């Protein structure tokens, strides 16, 4: 059981206990429900939201909350209007749960629209996109860069732009769609992507890189720091930096999970023909990234959006404002 799930269950339990013991009458001096009751409902909502998000996507949970609060809001509006017509001189007092949920409807609706169709925050969880994006960076993702999509199903209903080589994209991890990944797209439908001896080739064209420095960076999971080469690479007009480990090739063919007919693997690398409607994604930290070379292609229906910029970084405030596409 994850820590997040434990905290969600704890919030749900504390909220339920608080609801049981709180004053459920409006306070005459403020004409508001007691603070204990309001905090209890807030904890219950946080707990339910947290528990559900462990078993379905965040968007699906938001949609459920939006629909439920909308229904409660409509019922409450109907009851208020009906009561005013029957007794216009007597103020109508809604049941506290109905009053609370209907009051949350506009807020949840705004969050749902904003997060589903406009922008979504994403935190960098690992070092796979170093040196441009580092763990602790909070990245804002543009949800409509590649078109307006239906919630949950995620099909494009209004196309705007196409995913292009070189784009830094957030997507649902194909093996566990409830988890979001961020990588750079190096191949689109129809491309032949080849990566042998640390040389990236797309459709027979070698993607040139140039070494500019060496760095020491801390590995994830408390592993010892390692020395890497910093190189610049240009893909589809987008120039960015990548990491390479100077020693022998680290590609481990035994770690490959994807064994489809579209790819051929050997001890030095791979060659893949990207199917239409899918993409080949790689991390900029080329020798320390679990990406398409290991688990396969990214279907277009898994695309979340295009990374924009770093809007917060706990490790280095100077990183705020960094362009996520060309860091």
Secondary structure, DSSP 8 states (H G I E B T S, - for coil): --HHHHHHHHHHHHHHHHHHHS--SEETTTTEE-HHHHHHHHHHHHHHHHHHTTTS-HHHHHHHHHHHHHHHHHHHHHHHHHHHHH-TTS-----HHHHHHHHHHHHHHHHHHIIIIIEEEEE--SSTTTTTS-TTEEEEEETTTT-EE-TTT--EEE------TT-EEEEE-TTSTTSEEEEEEEE-TT-EEEEETTEEEETTEE--EEEEEEEEE--STT---EEEEEEEEEETTEEEEEEE-SSS----GGG-----TTEEEETTEEEEE--TTEEEEE-SBTTS---HHHH--EEGGGEEEEEEEEEEESS-GGGTT-BSS--
